[in-house]
């Protein structure tokens, strides 16, 4: 039986280079994610800030665990830790 991957949520906004880079990294790993565009949505923006304690985008969550922004996620990937968090480590 395949392991269930944790739900991944990413808060973004339009015209954000770091948001694009985060999506590209996740797409390269074949990971499904739920994207919440905060561009014109103050409620989502406030939700993101409450959950993360940060005002910048993207903000990335794996399940309830706050990963941080793109730089944080890229650092986890470079350290070989991201795949395990995503539940996509090879058997």
N, C-alpha and C positions, 0 to 999 in steps of 0.2 A: 504494500500500500504506500502511495506517495505521501510524503509529509506535506502538511498544509503550510503554505507560506503565510507569514504575518501580513496583515493589511498595511500597505504603505500609503501614506498621505503626504502630499507636497503642496504647500501654499506658494503661489506664484503671483506675478503680475505681468502685464503686457510689456514688451520691449525691455526685458530684463535678461542680460547676457548670462548671468549666473544661473537664472532659472532655466534657460536654454541648455546650458552646460549640464545641469543636474538631470534634466530630462534625457539628454543624449547619453549620459553615463548609465542611467537606469534602463534606457532602451537597449543599450549595447549588452546589457546583462539579461535581456528578455524578461524583465520584471514588470508586472502590471502594477499600476499605481492609480490612486484617486487624486486628481489634480483639482485644487480649489483656487480659482482665479480671484484675487483680492483687488484687482484693478479699480473697479467701481463699486465695490461692496464693502462698506464700512463695518458691517456686522462680522463678515468673515475676517476682515483685518483685525478687529478687536478680539475675535476668537483666537486667531493666530498669536497675537501678542500675549494674551492670557495664558495660552498653552505653552508657549516657548519662552516667554520673558524677553523676547527680542522684537524689534520693529522692522528688521530687514528681511527681504525675501531672497531666495527661497528659504522656507523652514520645512524640514523633513522629519517625519515621524514614521517609525516602524512599530506598528501596534501603538502602544501608549508611550513608547520610548522616544524621547526627543533626540534626534541625531545631530541636529544643528542645520547649518547652511551648506551650500555646495562645497566650500573649502573643507568643512568638517567631514563631509561624506567622502570627498576625494582622498582625504588623509586616511580614513578608515580603509578605503579601497587599496591605497598604496601600502598600507600595513598588513594587507591580507585578511582584514577582519570583516569587511563589508559583506562578502558572500555568505559567511556564517550567519550574520545578522539577518540577511535577506532570506535565509533558509534555502539557498540555492547552491550550497557547497556540493561538490561531486561526491558520489558514494565511493 
